[in-house]
Amino acid sequence: MKTVKDLAVELKVTPQYINRVINQLPTQKKPKQVNHSYQIDESAETAIKGFMSVRHRSKETKQQRNKSLNVSLLQEKITAQLEQENQSLRQQLETKDKQIEKLLNQNEHIQKLVDQEQQLHLADQKRIDQLEQPTNEQSDTNQHNSQTTNSSDRQQEKQPKKGFFNRFFGSK
């Protein structure tokens, strides 16, 4: 025979909890009460342990349910946050894609302008070269003309000087 206190120590629970369990047991399984204390025999001890194991299982089940509920709520919150962050990142990507497209278009336009500028520069260079060539030809021509002029001046020097009227009205 054990007392409530002995059984409580053995099961590592409080004596009050053992008393509550005894009160919840059916009348046939309750231990005998002597002088306001229960005398627990083996059959009563087995009933108490069985009742407690069922209670603990149901408590564990409730705790597990609470934990699983908390876990599922936490997962839902995390999922919602991840979806929100994912949406934000997608919007940023779309913005960046648009910016990249705009920059590529600008780059193409600038490249075309650079090509046009190079073509204009080449055309200007050709014009400058063409303008410099006649100058060279003119200087060659001027030298030739000056030589011709010099030779005609020499020929005139060899001829006797004629007067004004003679040159004007004179014979040929």
C-alpha positions in Angstrom: 0.0 0.0 0.0 1.2 3.5 -1.0 0.0 6.9 0.1 -0.8 9.8 -2.3 2.4 11.5 -1.3 4.5 8.4 -2.1 2.8 7.9 -5.5 3.3 11.7 -6.3 7.0 11.4 -5.5 7.3 8.3 -7.6 5.5 9.8 -10.6 7.2 13.2 -10.1 3.9 15.2 -9.8 2.3 17.0 -6.9 0.0 15.3 -4.4 -2.8 17.6 -5.4 -2.6 16.4 -9.0 -2.8 12.8 -7.7 -5.9 13.8 -5.7 -7.5 15.3 -8.7 -6.8 12.2 -10.8 -8.4 10.0 -8.0 -11.5 12.2 -8.0 -11.9 11.8 -11.8 -11.5 8.0 -11.6 -14.6 5.8 -11.8 -15.9 4.6 -8.4 -14.8 1.0 -9.0 -11.1 2.0 -9.6 -10.8 4.6 -6.8 -8.5 3.6 -3.9 -9.8 3.1 -0.4 -9.9 6.1 1.9 -8.8 5.6 5.5 -8.8 8.5 8.0 -9.1 11.1 5.2 -6.2 9.7 3.3 -6.2 7.3 0.4 -4.5 3.9 0.6 -3.4 3.1 -2.9 -3.1 -0.5 -3.9 -1.7 -1.9 -7.2 -5.0 -1.9 -9.1 -5.7 1.8 -8.0 -2.1 2.7 -8.9 -2.5 1.1 -12.4 -5.7 3.0 -12.9 -4.1 6.3 -11.8 -1.1 5.8 -14.1 -3.4 4.8 -17.0 -5.5 7.9 -16.5 -2.4 10.1 -16.2 -0.9 8.6 -19.4 -4.2 9.3 -21.3 -4.2 12.8 -19.9 -0.5 13.4 -20.8 -1.1 12.1 -24.3 -4.1 14.5 -24.7 -2.0 17.3 -23.3 0.8 16.5 -25.5 -1.6 16.3 -28.4 -3.0 19.8 -27.5 0.6 21.1 -27.2 1.5 19.5 -30.5 -1.6 21.0 -32.1 -0.7 24.4 -30.6 2.9 24.0 -31.8 1.8 22.9 -35.3 -0.7 25.7 -35.4 1.9 28.2 -34.3 4.3 26.7 -36.9 1.7 26.9 -39.6 0.9 30.5 -38.7 4.6 31.4 -38.7 5.0 29.6 -42.0 2.1 31.6 -43.4 3.6 34.9 -42.2 7.0 34.0 -43.6 5.4 33.0 -46.9 3.5 36.2 -47.1 6.7 38.2 -46.3 8.6 36.3 -48.9 5.9 36.8 -51.5 5.8 40.5 -50.8 9.6 40.7 -51.0 9.5 38.6 -54.2 7.0 41.0 -55.7 9.1 44.0 -54.7 12.2 42.4 -56.3 10.3 41.7 -59.5 9.2 45.3 -59.7 12.8 46.4 -59.2 13.9 44.0 -61.9 11.3 45.4 -64.3 12.5 48.9 -63.5 16.1 48.0 -64.1 15.2 46.2 -67.4 13.5 49.4 -68.6 16.5 51.5 -67.6 18.9 49.1 -69.4 16.7 49.2 -72.5 16.7 53.0 -72.5 20.5 53.1 -72.0 21.0 50.6 -74.9 18.8 52.8 -77.2 20.8 55.9 -76.1 24.0 54.0 -76.8 22.9 53.0 -80.3 21.9 56.6 -81.0 25.2 58.0 -79.7 27.0 55.4 -81.8 25.2 56.6 -84.9 26.0 60.2 -84.1 29.7 59.3 -83.7 29.7 57.5 -87.1 28.1 60.5 -88.7 30.6 62.8 -87.1 33.4 60.7 -88.4 32.0 60.7 -91.9 31.6 64.5 -91.8 35.2 64.9 -90.5 36.4 62.7 -93.4 34.4 64.7 -95.9 35.8 67.9 -94.4 39.3 66.5 -94.6 38.8 65.6 -98.3 37.5 69.2 -99.0 40.5 70.7 -97.3 42.8 68.4 -99.3 41.0 69.5 -102.5 41.3 73.1 -101.6 45.0 72.8 -100.9 45.7 71.0 -104.2 44.6 74.0 -106.4 46.6 76.3 -104.2 49.6 74.1 -105.0 48.7 74.1 -108.7 48.1 77.8 -108.5 51.5 78.3 -107.0 53.0 76.2 -109.7 51.0 78.1 -112.3 52.0 81.4 -110.7 55.6 80.4 -110.9 55.1 79.4 -114.5 53.3 82.7 -115.2 56.0 84.7 -113.4 58.6 83.0 -115.5 56.6 83.7 -118.6 56.1 87.3 -117.5 59.8 87.6 -116.8 60.7 86.3 -120.3 58.2 88.7 -122.0 59.6 91.6 -119.9 63.1 90.7 -121.2 61.9 90.6 -124.8 60.3 94.0 -124.3 63.6 95.3 -122.9 65.4 94.3 -126.1 63.0 96.2 -128.3 63.6 100.0 -128.5 61.1 102.2 -126.6 58.5 103.8 -128.7 56.6 106.9 -127.8 53.1 107.0 -126.7 51.5 108.1 -130.0 53.8 105.8 -131.8 52.7 102.9 -129.9 49.1 103.8 -130.1 48.9 104.9 -133.8 52.1 103.4 -135.0 52.5 100.6 -137.5 52.8 97.2 -136.8 
